[in-house]
Amino acid sequence: MLANTPKPPYYAVIFTSVRTQIALDYADTAEKMLQLARTMPGFLGVESARNEIGITVSYWESLAAIKHWKMNTDHLMAQQLGRENWYESYKTRIALVERDYEFPS
C-alpha cells in the first residue's frame, strides 16, 4: 500500500540495504520498529520492498522529527543489531519532497 502523504513539502528517509543470511529476530524487530515509528511525532507514512536490495522509504514532517526518530533508544538498539547481524551494507538518504503526484488522483 502506498503511503498517504500530505501536500509537499515534507521529507523522505530512503533506507536501502543488502541483508546477510542471518534472519534471527529480524522480522520481529522490523515490525516493532514500524509500530514504534507510527507513534513518533511527525511520522507521515512508510513504503517498503525487498528483493536483492531492500528499500524502505519513511516520510516525515520535518528534519527535527527525523532526528528524534534516529535518536530513539529502541531504534538505536535496532540499528546496532542491524550493523552487527542483519546487514552486509546499507545507505540512508534524506530528501526534501517538493512535489508529488499520483494516479489515480
N, CA, C and O atoms as a GROMACS GRO file, in nm:
protein
  420
    1MET      N    1   0.084  -0.117   0.000
    1MET     CA    2   0.000   0.000   0.000
    1MET      C    3   0.089   0.124   0.000
    1MET      O    4   0.191   0.128   0.069
    2LEU      N    5   0.051   0.224  -0.076
    2LEU     CA    6   0.126   0.348  -0.082
    2LEU      C    7   0.092   0.436   0.038
    2LEU      O    8  -0.022   0.440   0.084
    3ALA      N    9   0.192   0.506   0.086
    3ALA     CA   10   0.172   0.598   0.198
    3ALA      C   11   0.084   0.714   0.155
    3ALA      O   12   0.098   0.765   0.044
    4ASN      N   13  -0.006   0.754   0.241
    4ASN     CA   14  -0.094   0.867   0.216
    4ASN      C   15  -0.029   0.992   0.276
    4ASN      O   16  -0.055   1.027   0.391
    5THR      N   17   0.054   1.058   0.197
    5THR     CA   18   0.129   1.173   0.246
    5THR      C   19   0.054   1.303   0.219
    5THR      O   20  -0.032   1.308   0.130
    6PRO      N   21   0.085   1.407   0.296
    6PRO     CA   22   0.019   1.537   0.275
    6PRO      C   23   0.079   1.608   0.154
    6PRO      O   24   0.170   1.557   0.089
    7LYS      N   25   0.027   1.724   0.125
    7LYS     CA   26   0.085   1.807   0.020
    7LYS      C   27   0.227   1.846   0.060
    7LYS      O   28   0.252   1.876   0.176
    8PRO      N   29   0.321   1.844  -0.035
    8PRO     CA   30   0.458   1.886  -0.003
    8PRO      C   31   0.462   2.031   0.042
    8PRO      O   32   0.371   2.108   0.013
    9PRO      N   33   0.567   2.068   0.114
    9PRO     CA   34   0.689   1.990   0.134
    9PRO      C   35   0.682   1.901   0.256
    9PRO      O   36   0.612   1.930   0.354
   10TYR      N   37   0.756   1.792   0.249
   10TYR     CA   38   0.780   1.701   0.360
   10TYR      C   39   0.910   1.628   0.328
   10TYR      O   40   0.969   1.652   0.222
   11TYR      N   41   0.955   1.541   0.414
   11TYR     CA   42   1.084   1.474   0.396
   11TYR      C   43   1.066   1.325   0.377
   11TYR      O   44   0.973   1.264   0.430
   12ALA      N   45   1.157   1.267   0.299
   12ALA     CA   46   1.163   1.123   0.278
   12ALA      C   47   1.298   1.073   0.329
   12ALA      O   48   1.402   1.129   0.294
   13VAL      N   49   1.295   0.968   0.411
   13VAL     CA   50   1.417   0.899   0.453
   13VAL      C   51   1.419   0.769   0.374
   13VAL      O   52   1.332   0.683   0.391
   14ILE      N   53   1.519   0.755   0.288
   14ILE     CA   54   1.530   0.640   0.199
   14ILE      C   55   1.640   0.549   0.254
   14ILE      O   56   1.757   0.586   0.256
   15PHE      N   57   1.601   0.432   0.300
   15PHE     CA   58   1.693   0.335   0.358
   15PHE      C   59   1.704   0.218   0.262
   15PHE      O   60   1.608   0.144   0.243
   16THR      N   61   1.822   0.199   0.203
   16THR     CA   62   1.846   0.086   0.114
   16THR      C   63   1.946  -0.007   0.181
   16THR      O   64   2.040   0.038   0.247
   17SER      N   65   1.925  -0.138   0.163
   17SER     CA   66   2.010  -0.233   0.235
   17SER      C   67   2.028  -0.363   0.158
   17SER      O   68   1.945  -0.403   0.076
   18VAL      N   69   2.141  -0.427   0.188
   18VAL     CA   70   2.168  -0.564   0.144
   18VAL      C   71   2.179  -0.646   0.272
   18VAL      O   72   2.259  -0.614   0.360
   19ARG      N   73   2.099  -0.750   0.282
   19ARG     CA   74   2.092  -0.830   0.404
   19ARG      C   75   2.197  -0.940   0.407
   19ARG      O   76   2.245  -0.985   0.303
   20THR      N   77   2.233  -0.982   0.527
   20THR     CA   78   2.314  -1.101   0.547
   20THR      C   79   2.221  -1.222   0.544
   20THR      O   80   2.101  -1.207   0.520
   21GLN      N   81   2.274  -1.339   0.566
   21GLN     CA   82   2.192  -1.460   0.572
   21GLN      C   83   2.130  -1.480   0.709
   21GLN      O   84   2.048  -1.571   0.728
   22ILE      N   85   2.166  -1.397   0.805
   22ILE     CA   86   2.114  -1.410   0.941
   22ILE      C   87   1.975  -1.348   0.948
   22ILE      O   88   1.957  -1.230   0.918
   23ALA      N   89   1.878  -1.426   0.986
   23ALA     CA   90   1.740  -1.378   0.993
   23ALA      C   91   1.687  -1.373   1.136
   23ALA      O   92   1.574  -1.330   1.159
   24LEU      N   93   1.768  -1.416   1.233
   24LEU     CA   94   1.725  -1.424   1.371
   24LEU      C   95   1.666  -1.292   1.420
   24LEU      O   96   1.736  -1.191   1.425
   25ASP      N   97   1.539  -1.293   1.454
   25ASP     CA   98   1.468  -1.178   1.511
   25ASP      C   99   1.452  -1.059   1.417
   25ASP      O  100   1.399  -0.956   1.458
   26TYR      N  101   1.494  -1.070   1.292
   26TYR     CA  102   1.486  -0.955   1.202
   26TYR      C  103   1.341  -0.912   1.180
   26TYR      O  104   1.308  -0.795   1.198
   27ALA      N  105   1.255  -1.005   1.141
   27ALA     CA  106   1.116  -0.970   1.109
   27ALA      C  107   1.044  -0.912   1.230
   27ALA      O  108   0.969  -0.815   1.218
   28ASP      N  109   1.066  -0.970   1.348
   28ASP     CA  110   1.004  -0.919   1.470
   28ASP      C  111   1.050  -0.777   1.500
   28ASP      O  112   0.970  -0.690   1.533
   29THR      N  113   1.180  -0.754   1.488
   29THR     CA  114   1.234  -0.621   1.517
   29THR      C  115   1.186  -0.520   1.414
   29THR      O  116   1.151  -0.408   1.449
   30ALA      N  117   1.184  -0.559   1.287
   30ALA     CA  118   1.136  -0.468   1.183
   30ALA      C  119   0.991  -0.427   1.209
   30ALA      O  120   0.956  -0.310   1.194
   31GLU      N  121   0.908  -0.523   1.247
   31GLU     CA  122   0.767  -0.491   1.277
   31GLU      C  123   0.756  -0.400   1.399
   31GLU      O  124   0.676  -0.307   1.400
   32LYS      N  125   0.836  -0.426   1.502
   32LYS     CA  126   0.834  -0.340   1.621
   32LYS      C  127   0.877  -0.198   1.586
   32LYS      O  128   0.819  -0.102   1.636
   33MET      N  129   0.978  -0.185   1.500
   33MET     CA  130   1.025  -0.051   1.461
   33MET      C  131   0.918   0.022   1.380
   33MET      O  132   0.901   0.143   1.395
   34LEU      N  133   0.848  -0.050   1.295
   34LEU     CA  134   0.739   0.011   1.219
   34LEU      C  135   0.629   0.061   1.312
   34LEU      O  136   0.581   0.173   1.297
   35GLN      N  137   0.590  -0.022   1.407
   35GLN     CA  138   0.486   0.019   1.501
   35GLN      C  139   0.532   0.137   1.586
   35GLN      O  140   0.454   0.228   1.614
   36LEU      N  141   0.658   0.136   1.627
   36LEU     CA  142   0.713   0.247   1.705
   36LEU      C  143   0.719   0.375   1.622
   36LEU      O  144   0.682   0.482   1.670
   37ALA      N  145   0.764   0.364   1.498
   37ALA     CA  146   0.773   0.483   1.410
   37ALA      C  147   0.635   0.548   1.395
   37ALA      O  148   0.624   0.671   1.394
   38ARG      N  149   0.533   0.467   1.384
   38ARG     CA  150   0.396   0.520   1.368
   38ARG      C  151   0.351   0.604   1.488
   38ARG      O  152   0.258   0.684   1.475
   39THR      N  153   0.414   0.586   1.603
   39THR     CA  154   0.378   0.663   1.722
   39THR      C  155   0.460   0.791   1.736
   39THR      O  156   0.433   0.874   1.823
   40MET      N  157   0.560   0.808   1.651
   40MET     CA  158   0.651   0.921   1.664
   40MET      C  159   0.589   1.049   1.609
   40MET      O  160   0.524   1.046   1.505
   41PRO      N  161   0.609   1.162   1.678
   41PRO     CA  162   0.561   1.288   1.624
   41PRO      C  163   0.625   1.317   1.489
   41PRO      O  164   0.746   1.302   1.472
   42GLY      N  165   0.544   1.358   1.394
   42GLY     CA  166   0.595   1.394   1.263
   42GLY      C  167   0.601   1.281   1.162
   42GLY      O  168   0.634   1.304   1.046
   43PHE      N  169   0.571   1.158   1.204
   43PHE     CA  170   0.571   1.045   1.111
   43PHE      C  171   0.450   1.056   1.020
   43PHE      O  172   0.338   1.081   1.066
   44LEU      N  173   0.472   1.038   0.887
   44LEU     CA  174   0.364   1.051   0.790
   44LEU      C  175   0.326   0.921   0.721
   44LEU      O  176   0.213   0.905   0.676
   45GLY      N  177   0.420   0.826   0.713
   45GLY     CA  178   0.391   0.700   0.646
   45GLY      C  179   0.518   0.630   0.605
   45GLY      O  180   0.629   0.680   0.625
   46VAL      N  181   0.500   0.510   0.546
   46VAL     CA  182   0.615   0.430   0.505
   46VAL      C  183   0.577   0.341   0.388
   46VAL      O  184   0.462   0.300   0.374
   47GLU      N  185   0.676   0.312   0.303
   47GLU     CA  186   0.662   0.218   0.193
   47GLU      C  187   0.788   0.131   0.192
   47GLU      O  188   0.898   0.181   0.219
   48SER      N  189   0.773   0.003   0.162
   48SER     CA  190   0.889  -0.086   0.168
   48SER      C  191   0.877  -0.198   0.066
   48SER      O  192   0.768  -0.245   0.036
   49ALA      N  193   0.993  -0.239   0.012
   49ALA     CA  194   1.001  -0.352  -0.080
   49ALA      C  195   1.135  -0.420  -0.062
   49ALA      O  196   1.234  -0.356  -0.026
   50ARG      N  197   1.138  -0.551  -0.088
   50ARG     CA  198   1.265  -0.624  -0.075
   50ARG      C  199   1.275  -0.732  -0.181
   50ARG      O  200   1.183  -0.811  -0.200
   51ASN      N  201   1.388  -0.733  -0.249
   51ASN     CA  202   1.435  -0.844  -0.332
   51ASN      C  203   1.580  -0.861  -0.295
   51ASN      O  204   1.612  -0.888  -0.180
   52GLU      N  205   1.670  -0.846  -0.392
   52GLU     CA  206   1.812  -0.850  -0.358
   52GLU      C  207   1.851  -0.730  -0.272
   52GLU      O  208   1.934  -0.740  -0.182
   53ILE      N  209   1.788  -0.618  -0.301
   53ILE     CA  210   1.810  -0.494  -0.226
   53ILE      C  211   1.679  -0.457  -0.158
   53ILE      O  212   1.573  -0.461  -0.221
   54GLY      N  213   1.685  -0.422  -0.031
   54GLY     CA  214   1.567  -0.374   0.040
   54GLY      C  215   1.561  -0.223   0.031
   54GLY      O  216   1.663  -0.155   0.043
   55ILE      N  217   1.443  -0.171   0.012
   55ILE     CA  218   1.423  -0.027   0.007
   55ILE      C  219   1.304   0.007   0.097
   55ILE      O  220   1.193  -0.042   0.076
   56THR      N  221   1.330   0.090   0.195
   56THR     CA  222   1.223   0.140   0.282
   56THR      C  223   1.229   0.291   0.279
   56THR      O  224   1.334   0.351   0.303
   57VAL      N  225   1.117   0.352   0.248
   57VAL     CA  226   1.107   0.498   0.246
   57VAL      C  227   1.007   0.538   0.354
   57VAL      O  228   0.890   0.500   0.348
   58SER      N  229   1.054   0.615   0.450
   58SER     CA  230   0.962   0.669   0.550
   58SER      C  231   0.949   0.818   0.526
   58SER      O  232   1.043   0.883   0.480
   59TYR      N  233   0.832   0.871   0.558
   59TYR     CA  234   0.800   1.011   0.530
   59TYR      C  235   0.778   1.085   0.661
   59TYR      O  236   0.714   1.033   0.753
   60TRP      N  237   0.831   1.206   0.668
   60TRP     CA  238   0.833   1.283   0.793
   60TRP      C  239   0.801   1.430   0.766
   60TRP      O  240   0.829   1.482   0.658
   61GLU      N  241   0.741   1.494   0.866
   61GLU     CA  242   0.706   1.636   0.855
   61GLU      C  243   0.827   1.728   0.853
   61GLU      O  244   0.825   1.832   0.787
   62SER      N  245   0.934   1.690   0.925
   62SER     CA  246   1.046   1.783   0.942
   62SER      C  247   1.176   1.709   0.967
   62SER      O  248   1.177   1.589   0.999
   63LEU      N  249   1.286   1.782   0.953
   63LEU     CA  250   1.417   1.725   0.988
   63LEU      C  251   1.426   1.697   1.138
   63LEU      O  252   1.492   1.602   1.180
   64ALA      N  253   1.360   1.780   1.219
   64ALA     CA  254   1.360   1.758   1.364
   64ALA      C  255   1.291   1.626   1.398
   64ALA      O  256   1.336   1.554   1.486
   65ALA      N  257   1.182   1.594   1.329
   65ALA     CA  258   1.112   1.467   1.352
   65ALA      C  259   1.201   1.349   1.314
   65ALA      O  260   1.202   1.247   1.383
   66ILE      N  261   1.274   1.362   1.204
   66ILE     CA  262   1.366   1.256   1.161
   66ILE      C  263   1.476   1.237   1.265
   66ILE      O  264   1.510   1.124   1.300
   67LYS      N  265   1.531   1.345   1.315
   67LYS     CA  266   1.638   1.336   1.416
   67LYS      C  267   1.585   1.271   1.544
   67LYS      O  268   1.653   1.188   1.605
   68HIS      N  269   1.465   1.307   1.582
   68HIS     CA  270   1.403   1.248   1.701
   68HIS      C  271   1.388   1.097   1.685
   68HIS      O  272   1.415   1.021   1.778
   69TRP      N  273   1.345   1.052   1.567
   69TRP     CA  274   1.332   0.910   1.538
   69TRP      C  275   1.469   0.843   1.541
   69TRP      O  276   1.484   0.736   1.600
   70LYS      N  277   1.568   0.903   1.477
   70LYS     CA  278   1.702   0.845   1.472
   70LYS      C  279   1.759   0.823   1.612
   70LYS      O  280   1.832   0.727   1.635
   71MET      N  281   1.727   0.911   1.705
   71MET     CA  282   1.784   0.905   1.839
   71MET      C  283   1.699   0.827   1.939
   71MET      O  284   1.736   0.815   2.056
   72ASN      N  285   1.585   0.772   1.895
   72ASN     CA  286   1.501   0.692   1.983
   72ASN      C  287   1.580   0.572   2.035
   72ASN      O  288   1.648   0.505   1.957
   73THR      N  289   1.574   0.545   2.164
   73THR     CA  290   1.654   0.440   2.227
   73THR      C  291   1.630   0.303   2.164
   73THR      O  292   1.726   0.231   2.135
   74ASP      N  293   1.505   0.265   2.144
   74ASP     CA  294   1.475   0.135   2.083
   74ASP      C  295   1.526   0.128   1.939
   74ASP      O  296   1.577   0.025   1.895
   75HIS      N  297   1.513   0.239   1.868
   75HIS     CA  298   1.562   0.244   1.730
   75HIS      C  299   1.715   0.235   1.727
   75HIS      O  300   1.771   0.170   1.639
   76LEU      N  301   1.782   0.300   1.821
   76LEU     CA  302   1.928   0.290   1.830
   76LEU      C  303   1.972   0.145   1.852
   76LEU      O  304   2.071   0.101   1.793
   77MET      N  305   1.900   0.072   1.936
   77MET     CA  306   1.934  -0.069   1.961
   77MET      C  307   1.912  -0.152   1.834
   77MET      O  308   1.993  -0.239   1.804
   78ALA      N  309   1.805  -0.125   1.760
   78ALA     CA  310   1.779  -0.196   1.635
   78ALA      C  311   1.887  -0.164   1.532
   78ALA      O  312   1.929  -0.252   1.457
   79GLN      N  313   1.931  -0.039   1.529
   79GLN     CA  314   2.038  -0.001   1.436
   79GLN      C  315   2.165  -0.080   1.466
   79GLN      O  316   2.233  -0.128   1.375
   80GLN      N  317   2.197  -0.094   1.594
   80GLN     CA  318   2.317  -0.168   1.633
   80GLN      C  319   2.305  -0.316   1.592
   80GLN      O  320   2.400  -0.373   1.538
   81LEU      N  321   2.190  -0.376   1.617
   81LEU     CA  322   2.167  -0.515   1.576
   81LEU      C  323   2.179  -0.530   1.425
   81LEU      O  324   2.233  -0.629   1.376
   82GLY      N  325   2.129  -0.431   1.352
   82GLY     CA  326   2.140  -0.434   1.206
   82GLY      C  327   2.285  -0.435   1.160
   82GLY      O  328   2.322  -0.514   1.073
   83ARG      N  329   2.367  -0.348   1.218
   83ARG     CA  330   2.509  -0.344   1.181
   83ARG      C  331   2.581  -0.473   1.220
   83ARG      O  332   2.667  -0.521   1.147
   84GLU      N  333   2.545  -0.529   1.334
   84GLU     CA  334   2.614  -0.649   1.384
   84GLU      C  335   2.566  -0.778   1.317
   84GLU      O  336   2.645  -0.871   1.300
   85ASN      N  337   2.438  -0.785   1.278
   85ASN     CA  338   2.380  -0.913   1.235
   85ASN      C  339   2.314  -0.913   1.097
   85ASN      O  340   2.337  -1.006   1.020
   86TRP      N  341   2.234  -0.813   1.065
   86TRP     CA  342   2.140  -0.827   0.955
   86TRP      C  343   2.182  -0.766   0.823
   86TRP      O  344   2.132  -0.807   0.718
   87TYR      N  345   2.274  -0.670   0.824
   87TYR     CA  346   2.307  -0.600   0.700
   87TYR      C  347   2.451  -0.621   0.659
   87TYR      O  348   2.543  -0.605   0.739
   88GLU      N  349   2.469  -0.656   0.531
   88GLU     CA  350   2.603  -0.654   0.472
   88GLU      C  351   2.642  -0.508   0.448
   88GLU      O  352   2.756  -0.467   0.472
   89SER      N  353   2.543  -0.431   0.402
   89SER     CA  354   2.565  -0.288   0.378
   89SER      C  355   2.430  -0.218   0.376
   89SER      O  356   2.325  -0.278   0.353
   90TYR      N  357   2.436  -0.088   0.402
   90TYR     CA  358   2.314  -0.006   0.390
   90TYR      C  359   2.353   0.139   0.366
   90TYR      O  360   2.466   0.180   0.389
   91LYS      N  361   2.256   0.213   0.319
   91LYS     CA  362   2.275   0.357   0.298
   91LYS      C  363   2.144   0.426   0.331
   91LYS      O  364   2.036   0.378   0.296
   92THR      N  365   2.155   0.539   0.397
   92THR     CA  366   2.038   0.620   0.430
   92THR      C  367   2.052   0.754   0.359
   92THR      O  368   2.157   0.818   0.365
   93ARG      N  369   1.945   0.794   0.293
   93ARG     CA  370   1.941   0.923   0.225
   93ARG      C  371   1.820   1.000   0.277
   93ARG      O  372   1.714   0.941   0.302
   94ILE      N  373   1.836   1.129   0.293
   94ILE     CA  374   1.725   1.214   0.338
   94ILE      C  375   1.701   1.318   0.228
   94ILE      O  376   1.793   1.388   0.186
   95ALA      N  377   1.576   1.326   0.184
   95ALA     CA  378   1.542   1.414   0.073
   95ALA      C  379   1.420   1.498   0.108
   95ALA      O  380   1.328   1.452   0.176
   96LEU      N  381   1.420   1.620   0.061
   96LEU     CA  382   1.303   1.707   0.072
   96LEU      C  383   1.213   1.679  -0.047
   96LEU      O  384   1.255   1.692  -0.162
   97VAL      N  385   1.090   1.642  -0.020
   97VAL     CA  386   0.992   1.621  -0.127
   97VAL      C  387   0.926   1.755  -0.155
   97VAL      O  388   0.856   1.811  -0.070
   98GLU      N  389   0.951   1.806  -0.273
   98GLU     CA  390   0.897   1.937  -0.311
   98GLU      C  391   0.772   1.926  -0.397
   98GLU      O  392   0.694   2.020  -0.407
   99ARG      N  393   0.756   1.809  -0.459
   99ARG     CA  394   0.642   1.790  -0.548
   99ARG      C  395   0.608   1.642  -0.551
   99ARG      O  396   0.697   1.558  -0.547
  100ASP      N  397   0.479   1.611  -0.556
  100ASP     CA  398   0.436   1.475  -0.581
  100ASP      C  399   0.307   1.476  -0.662
  100ASP      O  400   0.234   1.575  -0.665
  101TYR      N  401   0.280   1.367  -0.725
  101TYR     CA  402   0.154   1.350  -0.798
  101TYR      C  403   0.124   1.201  -0.801
  101TYR      O  404   0.212   1.119  -0.774
  102GLU      N  405   0.000   1.166  -0.835
  102GLU     CA  406  -0.038   1.026  -0.827
  102GLU      C  407  -0.141   0.990  -0.932
  102GLU      O  408  -0.203   1.076  -0.993
  103PHE      N  409  -0.157   0.860  -0.952
  103PHE     CA  410  -0.259   0.804  -1.038
  103PHE      C  411  -0.323   0.688  -0.965
  103PHE      O  412  -0.250   0.605  -0.911
  104PRO      N  413  -0.452   0.675  -0.960
  104PRO     CA  414  -0.544   0.781  -0.998
  104PRO      C  415  -0.545   0.892  -0.895
  104PRO      O  416  -0.516   0.870  -0.778
  105SER      N  417  -0.578   1.009  -0.940
  105SER     CA  418  -0.576   1.124  -0.848
  105SER      C  419  -0.711   1.147  -0.784
  105SER      O  420  -0.726   1.240  -0.705
   0.00000   0.00000   0.00000
